[in-house]
């Protein structure tokens, strides 16, 4: 730094006015004042070197810092623009492009059983072909399929990239009952009619129950029992009936008859009947499974 200037000496009145060392005129009688150091030349730009020149290092650092901030801002904006572009492309591919659309033959339909019409299910699925998979409303499709005859429950899920998985729980008939207008109604274990037939289908027993309110309770009990039988035993049942909910009975294809009783203790009655069937008999009474009777 430049050393401060020495104070200007003010002469007495007798000496009169004379120029100060720096060329200013000093009036007689003025008080001597030490002049403070002047402002640093170009101090805003940096320190002053001994030879009087100003250093530009500070200005260079300031410019570099400003340039770095601008570069970082540009990089962030570029990264944000890239993310937005990628998201936009993905959204177009998933929601609007045919690249991920539902294609014919790419869907899987299971569980239609013996009652649900698989062609009707396939037609409902085919109506959505060409629609981007993400935009297929699976809940609406489930409602449409669930309204088909014989469908107890249905679950539809997307199978990327081009298909749907349709899992159906069908209402399988376990018995038939005569209809007043002729023919037979096919009933599932819950008593829901899942179809009609001109004659009793093979493998489904004809149920005989009284009409009216007692018959409704008896029918429910018979269907519950038939629905709990293993498939190999149910296939041997030729007919079944009951006069009340506690008197379920059914006949087997070999001529033997089974007195089952109520729909309770099904698992125990099945084990007891399996043991009793090892010895031929015309009647197997398992209505009281702890005291079975054969005749």
Number of C-alpha atoms within 10 A of each C-alpha: 10 13 7 11 13 13 13 17 14 21 18 13 11 8 9 12 16 14 12 15 13 9 8 10 12 19 16 15 13 13 13 12 11 12 11 10 11 10 7 13 14 12 11 10 15 16 18 17 11 9 8 11 12 17 15 13 12 13 13 12 11 13 12 12 12 12 12 12 12 12 12 12 12 12 12 12 12 12 12 12 12 12 12 12 12 12 12 12 12 13 12 13 16 18 17 16 16 16 16 19 24 28 20 15 12 14 20 14 15 13 16 21 15 12 17 23 14 14 10 13 19 17 11 14 24 15 12 18 19 17 18 21 27 18 13 20 13 18 12 11 19 19 13 14 25 19 12 14 16 24 21 16 16 20 16 19 16 17 15 15 16 22 21 22 17 24 17 23 17 22 25 24 24 27 29 28 20 18 13 8 6 11 15 20 22 25 22 21 21 16 20 15 19 18 17 18 14 11 12 18 14 8 16 22 24 22 22 20 21 15 11 8 10 14 18 16 17 25 28 18 26 33 24 21 23 25 18 15 16 10 12 8 13 19 16 17 24 20 19 25 23 26 18 21 19 17 17 26 23 23 19 18 13 10 13 16 21 21 20 25 23 22 20 14 12 18 10 14 21 18 12 18 18 12 10 17 13 8 8 11 13 13 16 20 21 24 23 15 18 10 9 15 14 16 10
